[in-house]
Amino acid sequence: QKEVEQNSGPLSVPEGAIASLNCTYSDRGSQSFFWYRQYSGKSPELIMSIYSNGDKEDGRFTAQLNKASQYVSLLIRDSQPSDSATYLCAVNPKFGNQFYFGTGTSLTVIP
Amino acid sequence: NAGVTQTPKFQVLKTGQSMTLQCAQDMNHNSMYWYRQDPGMGLRLIYYSASEGTTDKGEVPNGYNVSRLNKREFSLRLESAAPSQTSVYFCASLVHGGGELFFGEGSRLTVL
């Protein structure tokens, strides 16, 4: 079983809609969780981090964490064509130095 | 402020050749990482260095060696390149006490 699982998509949403991206992880003791965005041909960049159960909002982005279900999600409200990218979920087990990444979900926002 | 700098950005090798990917960061970060990214496989950790003088294997270390030359520099060496090592390689460094990885622009390696 992979450490971090994501639906690879592709996911398509119309402009202005809510995009929902999901991620599950296998290490129940994991402490910190991240969402990175990666445009085609570019390097990943951090958009959200979350450490506690519940929701964390930053602008149009909301990260949700449910440690009991070992589930992390990212909601993008009012999706824009510029949000079209691959979104990578990353997990840092027990504040160690290793970060495990999912395979990424490709999102396309249709104008 | 350059962040994380990788060289070279592109390289074509023949099977059996050797090469070193260089990475340097100017953010005074303790931890540095080498990942490879292949289609459908996501980012996979090759090696990491928690601090100057230490290195540890990640998920896919076979065929690679690393050197943490000093706090700024972390190099990845392919001693005898194989076509299976065709990939995009990313170097990253970690904010001390935090969770954000800063990535370099990537090095695209093709082994023929």
Contacts between the chains, C-beta under 8 A, distances in Angstrom:
chain1	res1	chain2	res2	distance
A	4	B	42	7.9
A	6	B	42	8.0
A	8	B	40	7.0
A	32	B	99	4.8
A	34	B	99	6.0
A	34	B	100	7.5
A	34	B	101	8.0
A	36	B	101	7.9
A	42	B	105	7.6
A	42	B	106	7.9
A	43	B	90	6.0
A	43	B	103	3.9
A	43	B	104	6.4
A	43	B	105	5.5
A	43	B	106	5.5
A	44	B	43	7.2
A	44	B	90	7.5
A	44	B	101	7.6
A	44	B	103	5.4
A	45	B	103	7.4
A	46	B	100	4.8
A	46	B	101	7.1
A	49	B	99	5.4
A	49	B	100	6.9
A	51	B	99	8.0
A	88	B	42	6.7
A	88	B	43	6.8
A	90	B	43	8.0
A	90	B	101	7.6
A	92	B	99	5.7
A	97	B	31	5.6
A	97	B	48	6.0
A	97	B	50	4.7
A	97	B	56	7.5
A	97	B	94	7.4
A	98	B	45	6.3
A	98	B	48	6.7
A	98	B	58	6.7
A	99	B	33	7.5
A	99	B	45	7.2
A	99	B	99	8.0
A	99	B	101	6.3
A	100	B	45	7.6
A	101	B	35	7.7
A	101	B	42	4.8
A	101	B	43	4.0
A	101	B	44	7.6
A	102	B	42	5.7
A	103	B	40	6.2
A	103	B	41	6.3
A	103	B	42	3.8
A	104	B	42	5.6
